[in-house]
Amino acid sequence: MTSFSSDDSRSNLAEFTVSELSGSIKRTIETAFDHVRVRGEISGYRGPHSSGHAYFSLKDDKSRIDAVIWKGSFSKLKYRPEEGMEVIATGRITTFPGSSKYQIVIEQMEPAGAGALMALIEERKRKLGAEGLFDPATKQLLPFMPRVIGVVTSPTGAVIRDILHRIADRFPVHVLVWPVKVQGEGSGEEVANAIHGFNALEPGGPIPRPDVLIVARGGGSLEDLWSFNDEIVVRAAAASGIPLISAVGHETDWTLIDYAADVRAPTPTGAAEMAVPVKADLVAQVASIAARLSGATSRQMEIRRQGLRALTRALPSLDQLLALPRRRFDEAATGLGRGLELNTMAKRRAFERSASALRPDMLARRIGERRQRVAERSALAERIVERMIDRLRARVGGADAVLRNLPARLRAQTDRSRDRLEGLTRRADSAVLNELRANRATLTGHERMLQSLSYKNVLQRGYAVIRDGADRPVSRAAGLGAGSAISIEFSDGRVSAITEGGDGVPGQPAREPSSPPVSPAVTARPATAPRPAKKSEPPAGQGSLF
């Protein structure tokens, strides 16, 4: 009998790599849960990813599962996912081997019952209402008589036929139809694009811009009318610059676009009746107003005519108007000759009175009176002139006395100015001497400092300064090559020299490492003896500051 140990039993188990085990688990789960329906609340939804896929989670009160909707399935969804929305998702369970997680790949999704849809509508209504999209103050008035009407609806349904028929019966106008889907996938985007498209038309362009818009659809269930609860449709209706009439469903059907539209119509036919008036009623009203205007005009003309006749009867005749002026003219013509005679006699008497006053004795008396008056005024003028001459003579005498004392005053003032100038001169000389002494002491200190820091003191101790051909100091032997022209400055003058090869000179062989470095050899050229520096002599007429 053969016995086996526990080690032998472990060695008989099949070995899997991590990838093989993950793949086996993935195939097992996908086979067992290839088609499932899961009910839960959407959590962590932030909209579709930049790739077009949507990632979120489904949860209930106890558990949570990751969910993903691929881009192709997301565009086909009838209801878009929203945060907190309770849905029934249909798809398959799969795993993600990279992180040992499982998730549901959703292919279809719908709200969990009508109650959930109504709760979603109420939540969306509160959200959009808080943004002011349903504010009555933003509603626009409908034009009384539009020339062009834009209709956003399905081109094949009975709605468009009812609208066209009602408009043709009431008031035929130009109608533009923007065909859209009113139910199903993508219908909300088409309706919103149609509203934006009508608003984008330019006035006076090849396609006339509508004066009013009608968004219409027939009746249906809450799911059938769901596209008109879409947020994109509500925002497009609220942003429309053209007055918009919402005619979605029947009288009892309410969608969110009804709150955002400028006017809500109970039915599509009612929207057509709101958009245009009845032409026959307008024609009858215009005819009635025209008849009333014609009658009022006739009555007014007759009243004015009667008043004119009454005024004509009250006016006097031409003879009556000219009788009084004629009489006045005749009386004036009769009295004109007598008036001239009387006037001539009055002028003659006035002349005679004036001539009687012009006698020779009277003229002589008046001349004597005038001569006496002239003599009195001449004597008065002479006295006035004499008094003025006396005043001027007194002023001249005073000025003469002042001028006589002026030289003495000027001499005294000159003496005072001279004494003051001499004092200022003495003070200026003293200040200049003090300033010169201070400057001399400062200059002497600077000279001592300069001599102590000058490199020529170092040269006097046996050192020299090597300069290249550009008269720049050379501090290293490596900076000179063979045959370089240099100058050597000693304490008593300079000599010129030419360098030869050595260590540190480019192009020359290196010496042994053990030997000390040798500077390039220098061959001194004969140079003229340096002339002693001339001492600077102070210019003539000026002493040394030192």
Phi, psi and omega per residue, in radians:
M1 nan 2.296 -3.064
T2 -1.846 2.329 3.110
S3 -1.891 2.585 3.136
F4 -2.066 2.444 3.119
S5 -1.524 2.969 3.135
S6 -1.157 -0.489 3.120
D7 -1.168 -0.640 3.117
D8 -1.171 -0.634 -3.134
S9 -1.194 -0.619 3.113
R10 -1.220 -0.551 -3.106
S11 -1.270 -0.320 3.123
N12 -1.460 -0.172 3.123
L13 -1.248 2.537 3.133
A14 -1.277 2.492 3.134
E15 -1.746 2.404 3.107
F16 -2.138 2.515 2.924
T17 -1.386 2.901 3.141
V18 -1.077 -0.713 3.136
S19 -1.143 -0.715 3.134
E20 -1.130 -0.740 3.132
L21 -1.135 -0.749 3.122
S22 -1.112 -0.710 3.121
G23 -1.153 -0.678 3.124
S24 -1.129 -0.738 3.108
I25 -1.113 -0.712 -3.136
K26 -1.071 -0.794 -3.129
R27 -1.157 -0.659 -3.136
T28 -1.129 -0.801 -3.112
I29 -1.190 -0.747 -3.128
E30 -1.156 -0.538 3.103
T31 -1.277 -0.717 -3.081
A32 -1.352 -0.516 -3.084
F33 -2.224 0.932 -3.103
D34 -1.353 -0.288 3.125
H35 -2.641 1.868 -3.099
V36 -2.340 2.759 3.032
R37 -2.094 2.177 -3.050
V38 -2.146 2.333 3.100
R39 -1.903 2.262 -3.127
G40 -3.004 3.107 -3.113
E41 -1.765 2.349 -3.135
I42 -1.262 2.287 -3.119
S43 -2.377 2.445 3.083
G44 1.312 0.394 -3.128
Y45 -1.447 2.216 3.121
R46 -2.156 0.401 -3.116
G47 1.545 2.973 -3.137
P48 -1.163 2.569 3.100
H49 -1.236 2.908 3.121
S50 -1.042 -0.437 3.093
S51 -1.359 -0.203 -3.102
G52 1.761 -0.226 3.106
H53 -1.454 2.750 3.135
A54 -2.127 2.277 -3.125
Y55 -2.123 2.289 3.095
F56 -2.840 -2.857 -3.139
S57 -2.372 2.704 2.979
L58 -1.966 2.350 -3.078
K59 -2.483 2.758 2.923
D60 -2.240 -2.778 -3.053
D61 -1.293 -0.174 -3.067
K62 -2.190 -0.561 -2.989
S63 -2.308 3.015 -3.080
R64 -2.634 2.453 3.117
I65 -2.396 2.396 3.085
D66 -1.235 2.583 -3.124
A67 -2.405 2.646 3.104
V68 -2.507 2.472 3.038
I69 -2.133 2.035 -3.132
W70 -1.214 2.804 -3.029
K71 -0.989 -0.740 -3.119
G72 -1.129 -0.685 3.126
S73 -1.331 -0.542 -3.095
F74 -1.122 -0.693 -3.117
S75 -1.227 -0.276 -3.115
K76 -1.706 -0.053 -3.097
L77 -1.197 2.431 3.090
K78 -1.371 -0.606 3.122
Y79 -2.093 2.246 3.123
R80 -1.377 2.458 3.109
P81 -1.196 2.546 3.094
E82 -2.419 2.637 -3.118
E83 -1.074 2.262 3.108
G84 1.468 -0.020 -3.096
M85 -1.384 2.317 3.096
E86 -1.573 2.156 -3.007
V87 -2.315 2.892 2.963
I88 -2.007 1.953 -3.072
A89 -1.798 2.386 3.107
T90 -2.008 2.260 -3.133
G91 -3.110 -2.664 -3.096
R92 -2.341 2.663 3.140
I93 -1.634 2.349 3.100
T94 -2.497 2.990 -3.142
T95 -2.049 2.816 3.071
F96 -2.036 1.715 -2.999
P97 -1.046 -0.430 -3.078
G98 -1.121 -0.420 -3.123
S99 -2.379 0.256 3.105
S100 0.970 0.821 3.126
K101 -2.150 2.693 3.055
Y102 -2.052 2.699 -3.082
Q103 -2.679 2.883 3.088
I104 -1.853 2.265 3.069
V105 -1.650 1.881 -3.020
I106 -1.478 2.308 3.083
E107 -1.916 -0.522 3.083
Q108 -2.424 2.650 -3.129
M109 -2.684 2.427 3.124
E110 -2.547 2.676 3.109
P111 -1.094 2.662 -3.097
A112 -1.490 1.276 3.058
G113 1.678 2.874 -3.126
A114 -1.171 -0.572 3.115
G115 -1.053 -0.662 3.102
A116 -1.171 -0.681 3.115
L117 -1.113 -0.749 3.135
M118 -1.146 -0.670 3.091
A119 -1.124 -0.678 3.108
L120 -1.136 -0.718 3.122
I121 -1.103 -0.760 -3.139
E122 -1.119 -0.707 3.119
E123 -1.123 -0.749 3.116
R124 -1.168 -0.626 3.116
K125 -1.111 -0.745 3.110
R126 -1.128 -0.700 -3.123
K127 -1.133 -0.865 -3.116
L128 -1.232 -0.587 3.086
G129 -1.130 -0.627 3.110
A130 -1.151 -0.447 3.094
E131 -1.426 -0.091 3.102
G132 1.544 0.233 -3.112
L133 -1.274 -0.356 -3.126
F134 -1.857 0.250 -3.074
D135 -1.141 2.171 3.124
P136 -1.092 -0.427 -3.127
A137 -1.162 -0.343 -3.129
T138 -1.601 -0.041 -3.109
K139 -1.221 2.496 3.125
Q140 -1.762 2.637 3.096
L141 -1.438 2.505 3.109
L142 -1.345 2.473 3.069
P143 -1.173 2.509 -3.098
F144 -1.176 -0.711 -3.082
M145 -2.401 1.454 -3.127
P146 -1.234 2.606 3.081
R147 -1.605 -0.580 -3.127
V148 -2.302 2.348 3.124
I149 -2.090 2.250 3.070
G150 -1.756 2.310 -3.098
V151 -2.106 2.222 3.086
V152 -1.913 1.855 -3.122
T153 -2.904 -3.118 3.099
S154 -1.343 2.364 -3.102
P155 -1.351 -0.169 -3.039
T156 -1.898 -0.120 -3.073
G157 -1.493 3.125 3.114
A158 -1.370 -0.255 -3.086
V159 -1.122 -0.836 -3.080
I160 -1.151 -0.601 3.116
R161 -1.186 -0.696 3.100
D162 -1.108 -0.719 -3.121
I163 -1.152 -0.814 -3.125
L164 -1.124 -0.700 -3.139
H165 -1.134 -0.752 -3.118
R166 -1.187 -0.684 3.107
I167 -1.149 -0.715 3.137
A168 -1.131 -0.615 3.122
D169 -1.247 -0.679 -3.029
R170 -1.500 -0.932 -3.071
F171 -2.811 1.687 -3.097
P172 -1.059 2.127 3.063
V173 -2.364 3.045 3.134
H174 -1.331 2.175 -3.112
V175 -2.033 2.223 3.054
L176 -1.872 2.233 -3.121
V177 -1.921 2.186 3.040
W178 -1.801 1.815 -3.049
P179 -1.245 2.307 3.117
V180 -2.490 2.893 2.950
K181 -1.495 2.368 -3.103
V182 -1.877 0.163 -3.123
Q183 -2.821 2.514 3.036
G184 1.731 -2.954 -3.037
E185 -1.132 2.285 3.072
G186 1.340 0.056 -3.090
S187 -1.211 -0.635 3.141
G188 -1.090 -0.762 3.124
E189 -1.112 -0.664 -3.138
E190 -1.149 -0.727 3.124
V191 -1.110 -0.773 3.138
A192 -1.119 -0.720 3.125
N193 -1.140 -0.618 3.110
A194 -1.132 -0.729 3.116
I195 -1.115 -0.781 3.108
H196 -1.128 -0.653 -3.137
G197 -1.124 -0.748 3.085
F198 -1.098 -0.681 3.139
N199 -1.226 -0.403 -3.127
A200 -1.414 -0.187 3.128
L201 -1.188 2.392 -3.132
E202 -1.506 2.402 3.052
P203 -1.082 2.357 -3.127
G204 1.417 0.139 3.138
G205 -1.413 -3.096 3.132
P206 -1.100 -0.564 3.048
I207 -1.833 2.084 -3.068
P208 -1.124 2.507 3.114
R209 -1.422 2.243 -3.127
P210 -1.137 2.607 3.036
D211 -1.544 -0.344 3.110
V212 -2.673 2.579 3.137
L213 -2.007 2.522 3.053
I214 -2.181 2.082 3.032
V215 -1.806 1.976 -2.945
A216 -2.253 2.643 3.026
R217 -2.813 2.630 3.106
G218 -1.308 3.121 -3.111
G219 -1.240 2.937 3.132
G220 3.016 -3.084 3.137
S221 -1.356 3.065 3.120
L222 -1.074 -0.654 3.121
E223 -1.201 -0.635 3.140
D224 -1.149 -0.616 -3.110
L225 -1.608 0.179 -3.023
W226 -1.112 -0.533 -3.117
S227 -1.045 -0.509 -3.106
F228 -1.500 0.015 2.949
N229 -1.730 -0.006 -3.115
D230 -1.162 2.436 -3.094
E231 -1.072 -0.645 -3.114
I232 -1.147 -0.604 3.104
V233 -1.220 -0.751 -3.129
V234 -1.099 -0.749 3.138
R235 -1.164 -0.651 3.106
A236 -1.134 -0.710 3.121
A237 -1.158 -0.699 -3.136
A238 -1.208 -0.524 -3.105
A239 -1.554 -0.018 -3.081
S240 -1.161 2.268 3.054
G241 -1.441 -0.211 3.085
I242 -1.712 2.333 3.105
P243 -0.937 2.330 -2.993
L244 -2.140 2.351 3.081
I245 -1.924 2.207 3.103
S246 -1.671 2.163 3.131
A247 -2.342 1.190 -3.073
V248 -1.899 2.115 3.084
G249 1.358 -2.813 -3.121
H250 -1.729 -2.946 -3.056
E251 -1.041 -0.659 -3.054
T252 -1.562 -0.118 -3.108
D253 -1.511 2.233 3.111
W254 -2.211 2.306 3.048
T255 -2.212 2.959 -3.085
L256 -1.197 -0.429 3.116
I257 -1.191 -0.418 3.092
D258 -1.118 -0.590 3.128
Y259 -1.334 -0.544 -3.108
A260 -1.484 -0.393 -3.111
A261 -1.242 2.809 3.112
D262 -1.261 -0.624 3.121
V263 -2.455 2.465 3.045
R264 -1.874 2.265 3.078
A265 -1.810 2.475 -3.116
P266 -1.159 -0.560 -3.118
T267 -2.500 2.862 3.050
P268 -1.035 -0.638 3.094
T269 -1.129 -0.696 3.076
G270 -1.109 -0.566 3.095
A271 -1.149 -0.702 3.096
A272 -1.126 -0.661 3.112
E273 -1.181 -0.590 3.090
M274 -1.265 -0.509 -3.027
A275 -1.302 -0.654 -3.067
V276 -2.280 2.590 3.048
P277 -1.407 3.089 3.090
V278 -1.503 2.092 -3.078
K279 -1.109 -0.691 -3.127
A280 -1.117 -0.713 3.094
D281 -1.110 -0.689 3.118
L282 -1.139 -0.732 3.137
V283 -1.106 -0.762 3.134
A284 -1.139 -0.699 3.124
Q285 -1.145 -0.726 3.109
V286 -1.124 -0.713 3.130
A287 -1.119 -0.714 3.119
S288 -1.114 -0.759 3.131
I289 -1.140 -0.662 3.126
A290 -1.141 -0.705 3.117
A291 -1.144 -0.728 3.104
R292 -1.122 -0.678 3.128
L293 -1.152 -0.702 3.124
S294 -1.133 -0.767 3.119
G295 -1.120 -0.738 3.117
A296 -1.111 -0.673 3.118
T297 -1.128 -0.760 3.138
S298 -1.093 -0.782 -3.138
R299 -1.132 -0.685 3.138
Q300 -1.154 -0.696 3.110
M301 -1.128 -0.703 3.138
E302 -1.152 -0.714 3.113
I303 -1.107 -0.746 3.119
R304 -1.150 -0.654 3.138
R305 -1.123 -0.769 3.120
Q306 -1.115 -0.717 3.108
G307 -1.105 -0.652 3.126
L308 -1.165 -0.685 3.110
R309 -1.109 -0.739 3.139
A310 -1.089 -0.737 3.114
L311 -1.147 -0.611 3.132
T312 -1.148 -0.708 3.125
R313 -1.152 -0.526 -3.117
A314 -1.386 -0.241 -3.125
L315 -1.326 2.431 3.081
P316 -1.270 2.881 3.123
S317 -1.381 3.022 -3.114
L318 -1.181 -0.694 3.137
D319 -1.132 -0.656 3.129
Q320 -1.180 -0.639 3.126
L321 -1.200 -0.600 -3.042
L322 -1.677 -0.050 -3.071
A323 -1.141 -0.906 -3.103
L324 -1.135 -0.806 3.077
P325 -1.053 -0.648 3.126
R326 -1.110 -0.741 -3.132
R327 -1.109 -0.765 3.114
R328 -1.085 -0.662 3.126
F329 -1.158 -0.717 3.132
D330 -1.135 -0.727 3.136
E331 -1.141 -0.690 3.125
A332 -1.163 -0.680 3.122
A333 -1.170 -0.612 -3.139
T334 -1.199 -0.717 -3.088
G335 -1.489 0.004 -3.075
L336 -1.214 -0.787 -3.114
G337 -1.140 -0.802 3.107
R338 -1.093 -0.626 3.130
G339 -1.159 -0.667 3.110
L340 -1.122 -0.715 3.141
E341 -1.125 -0.804 3.140
L342 -1.105 -0.665 3.135
N343 -1.147 -0.691 3.137
T344 -1.150 -0.712 3.137
M345 -1.135 -0.670 3.127
A346 -1.165 -0.668 3.115
K347 -1.169 -0.663 -3.132
R348 -1.141 -0.776 -3.130
R349 -1.091 -0.684 3.100
A350 -1.123 -0.637 3.125
F351 -1.188 -0.716 3.141
E352 -1.137 -0.648 3.109
R353 -1.137 -0.676 3.130
S354 -1.226 -0.655 -3.109
A355 -1.215 -0.569 -3.141
S356 -1.147 -0.447 -3.140
A357 -1.426 -0.198 -3.075
L358 -1.700 1.175 3.084
R359 -1.708 2.751 -3.123
P360 -1.118 -0.736 3.140
D361 -1.102 -0.616 3.119
M362 -1.185 -0.704 3.122
L363 -1.133 -0.705 -3.137
A364 -1.117 -0.722 -3.140
R365 -1.091 -0.709 3.133
R366 -1.179 -0.634 3.123
I367 -1.162 -0.716 3.116
G368 -1.084 -0.745 3.113
E369 -1.063 -0.737 3.140
R370 -1.177 -0.636 -3.134
R371 -1.156 -0.738 3.137
Q372 -1.095 -0.684 3.133
R373 -1.135 -0.669 3.123
V374 -1.156 -0.693 -3.134
A375 -1.136 -0.717 3.128
E376 -1.102 -0.743 -3.136
R377 -1.189 -0.564 3.109
S378 -1.170 -0.741 3.122
A379 -1.098 -0.709 3.109
L380 -1.084 -0.696 -3.139
A381 -1.168 -0.640 3.127
E382 -1.133 -0.717 3.132
R383 -1.127 -0.679 3.113
I384 -1.107 -0.727 3.138
V385 -1.131 -0.723 3.127
E386 -1.082 -0.739 3.120
R387 -1.103 -0.666 3.112
M388 -1.146 -0.667 3.128
I389 -1.134 -0.702 3.119
D390 -1.087 -0.754 3.139
R391 -1.111 -0.733 3.132
L392 -1.150 -0.644 3.134
R393 -1.127 -0.698 3.116
A394 -1.113 -0.706 3.122
R395 -1.134 -0.683 3.122
V396 -1.149 -0.668 3.116
G397 -1.106 -0.734 3.101
G398 -1.094 -0.729 3.119
A399 -1.137 -0.592 3.135
D400 -1.156 -0.701 3.121
A401 -1.121 -0.682 3.112
V402 -1.128 -0.737 -3.135
L403 -1.157 -0.555 3.118
R404 -1.162 -0.608 -3.135
N405 -1.501 -0.083 -3.055
L406 -1.154 -0.744 -3.121
P407 -1.029 -0.742 -3.121
A408 -1.110 -0.707 3.123
R409 -1.140 -0.693 3.134
L410 -1.147 -0.689 3.134
R411 -1.118 -0.743 3.140
A412 -1.104 -0.723 3.128
Q413 -1.165 -0.619 3.116
T414 -1.143 -0.717 3.124
D415 -1.092 -0.751 3.133
R416 -1.108 -0.707 -3.141
S417 -1.154 -0.653 -3.138
R418 -1.137 -0.770 3.131
D419 -1.077 -0.724 3.141
R420 -1.139 -0.693 -3.132
L421 -1.156 -0.693 3.116
E422 -1.109 -0.697 3.112
G423 -1.115 -0.748 3.119
L424 -1.123 -0.608 3.141
T425 -1.145 -0.775 3.128
R426 -1.074 -0.731 -3.139
R427 -1.142 -0.676 3.124
A428 -1.148 -0.732 3.120
D429 -1.074 -0.741 -3.140
S430 -1.123 -0.716 3.139
A431 -1.148 -0.685 3.139
V432 -1.138 -0.720 3.128
L433 -1.110 -0.750 3.127
N434 -1.108 -0.731 3.115
E435 -1.103 -0.700 3.115
L436 -1.110 -0.745 3.124
R437 -1.070 -0.756 -3.136
A438 -1.122 -0.767 3.129
N439 -1.127 -0.658 3.128
R440 -1.110 -0.732 -3.140
A441 -1.154 -0.725 3.118
T442 -1.114 -0.749 -3.126
L443 -1.143 -0.647 3.108
T444 -1.122 -0.717 3.112
G445 -1.133 -0.733 3.108
H446 -1.108 -0.652 -3.136
E447 -1.145 -0.723 3.124
R448 -1.128 -0.736 3.105
M449 -1.078 -0.742 -3.134
L450 -1.122 -0.722 -3.140
Q451 -1.188 -0.610 -3.140
S452 -1.238 -0.494 -3.135
L453 -1.654 -0.108 -3.055
S454 -1.237 2.461 3.132
Y455 -1.227 -0.256 -3.123
K456 -1.205 -0.431 3.033
N457 -1.148 -0.598 3.082
V458 -1.186 -0.661 3.139
L459 -1.098 -0.564 3.140
Q460 -1.191 -0.295 3.098
R461 -1.582 0.167 3.053
G462 1.864 0.033 3.111
Y463 -1.553 2.922 3.128
A464 -2.452 2.787 3.113
V465 -1.964 2.133 3.127
I466 -1.646 2.275 3.125
R467 -2.185 2.540 3.111
D468 -1.481 -2.975 -3.091
G469 -1.139 -0.401 3.116
A470 -1.590 0.213 3.105
D471 1.129 0.560 3.058
R472 -1.807 2.417 -3.141
P473 -1.074 2.467 3.110
V474 -1.975 2.140 -3.101
S475 -1.778 -0.267 -3.090
R476 -2.294 2.580 3.113
A477 -1.222 -0.458 -3.131
A478 -1.184 -0.283 -3.135
G479 -1.413 -0.036 -3.116
L480 -2.089 2.467 3.053
G481 -1.881 2.991 3.121
A482 -1.148 2.396 3.121
G483 1.412 0.270 -3.141
S484 -1.448 2.408 3.102
A485 -1.459 2.220 -3.134
I486 -2.330 2.920 3.014
S487 -2.259 2.483 -3.103
I488 -2.014 2.144 -3.121
E489 -1.809 2.126 3.040
F490 -1.818 -3.073 -3.099
S491 -1.227 -0.425 -3.088
D492 -1.936 0.132 3.086
G493 2.697 -2.982 -3.105
R494 -2.099 2.687 2.978
V495 -2.337 2.626 3.099
S496 -1.657 2.648 -3.097
A497 -2.682 2.867 3.095
I498 -2.167 2.309 -3.126
T499 -1.436 2.653 3.030
E500 -2.043 3.073 -3.072
G501 -1.186 2.696 3.108
G502 3.112 3.124 3.111
D503 -1.029 2.451 3.114
G504 1.497 -0.002 3.134
V505 -1.790 2.203 -3.128
P506 -1.039 2.434 3.098
G507 1.562 -0.056 -3.133
Q508 -1.859 2.561 3.119
P509 -1.177 2.526 -3.094
A510 -1.357 2.587 3.066
R511 -1.418 3.039 3.099
E512 -1.150 2.561 -3.128
P513 -1.067 -0.520 -3.061
S514 -1.306 -0.423 -3.086
S515 -1.394 2.543 -3.133
P516 -1.235 2.676 -3.138
P517 -1.160 2.485 -3.126
V518 -2.081 2.339 3.126
S519 -1.277 2.779 3.121
P520 -1.032 2.483 3.104
A521 -1.191 2.541 -3.083
V522 -2.151 2.218 3.075
T523 -1.851 2.006 -3.086
A524 -1.417 2.385 3.051
R525 -1.639 2.670 3.068
P526 -1.088 2.440 3.133
A527 -2.444 2.628 3.114
T528 -1.157 2.524 -3.138
A529 -1.116 2.396 -3.127
P530 -1.152 2.373 3.093
R531 -1.408 2.458 -3.131
P532 -1.132 2.522 -3.115
A533 -1.180 2.332 3.116
K534 -1.303 2.375 3.065
K535 -1.320 2.355 3.133
S536 -1.249 2.260 -3.136
E537 -1.788 2.410 3.135
P538 -1.170 2.554 3.139
P539 -1.110 2.714 -3.133
A540 -1.094 2.460 3.097
G541 1.508 0.019 -3.119
Q542 -2.363 2.237 -3.132
G543 -1.415 2.852 3.113
S544 -1.239 2.500 3.104
L545 -1.278 -0.342 -3.115
F546 -1.723 nan nan
